[in-house]
Amino acid sequence: MLSNIIKIFLPTSFAFLLGILITPIATHFFYKYKLWKKKTKSETSKSDEFKLNNKKREENELSVPCVGGIIVWVSVLFSIFLFSCLAIIFSDSFFNKLNFLSRSQTFIPLAIFILGATFGLIEDGLEIMGKVHITRNAFWYTKLKICIVSLLGFIAGYWFYFKLGMTSIHIPFNGPLELGIFFILFVIIIMLATFSGGVIDGFDGLSGGVLAAIFSAYSVIAFANNQIDLAAFSGVIVGGILAFLWFNIPPARFYMGETGIMALTTTLATMAFLTDTVLLLPIIAFPLAITSLSTIIQMLSKKFRNGKKVFLIAPIHHHFEALGWPFYKVVMRFWIISIIFAIIGIIFAIISR
């Protein structure tokens, strides 16, 4: 038990400290090469205060780097690499027990993490170079992102089905539901749904605090399932996110960007399947779910109710800002909600077996 706890907390702490140490170097690089968006997406609202705040935020986007997710995945990947190398070099020592890279638990989430970070970095690079304008090219831009995330979902689903023999999902308080080959399609759908919650990356500190709580919950769930390698992997991600969050609180030194959001949300969906808690994901990741749902509701309302809106502006965190809430109040309350629902999700995951 003690060795398992150390196996989780030691790499987690290392990833955090590493992220803190590399950030000054990375920040110098970000600002030296002006790695921020060259164009922004305009928003409208009935609230004059919101328009003023949003104008300031858009101006800020043109001077703050949008590739802060690099801090997260560099911390995670280097931590995994280091502990794996130490286990190989000192195979008969304590370091061998700290290696959490395994075929059954961490290969596929690590692969999805790397692919998501890579695709996201390419997208960020296009925006930095001014090659992509979100509003002008919204249709093809959205279709391309859907195709990329669907591809990641297919890769994960293929691995689950053909390599790990996963064909069913667990229904809480009931039992397994057999899906057969349709399991792969279900993975793709969940991957897309989880990624859609990535629009939560809208305020300084918001995405970092929310995602840290969610991945912490999955570390606990994996530990309870005796998936120690997966728990350690999730813990390392938490360490990287917290290092990012240290510098992302107002005023943000950088934003997460797609290279962070795509890596983290797609990995989150993968971990939900590995822990067999995919139907509990909307609870564990409630802020992501409600953020995505608010956007969908707004789109449907405008389409079928002659342009009428349910929210002043979507996603929902911008709605609260449009009501007059200071953005830091929205962020901190989202943090609280994230922690509470993460705890509820852990409880359900444990007692619903």
Secondary structure, 3 states (H helix, E strand, C coil): CHHHHHHHHHHHHHHHHHHHHHHHHHHHHHHHCCCCCCCCCCCCCCCHHHHHHHHHHHHHHCCCCCCCHHHHHHHHHHHHHHHHHHHHHCCCCHHHHHCCCCCCCCHHHHHHHHHHHHHHHHHHHHHHCCCCCCCCCHHHHHHHHHHHHHHHHHHHHHHHHHHCCCCEEEECCCEEEECCCHHHHHHHHHHHHHHHHHHHCCCCCHHHHHHHHHHHHHHHHHHHCCCHHHHHHHHHHHHHHHHHHHHHCCCCCCCCHHHHHHHHHHHHHHHHHHCCCHHHHHHHCHHHHHHHHHHHHHHHHHHHCCCCCCCCCCCHHHHHHHCCCCHHHHHHHHHHHHHHHHHHHHHHHHHCC
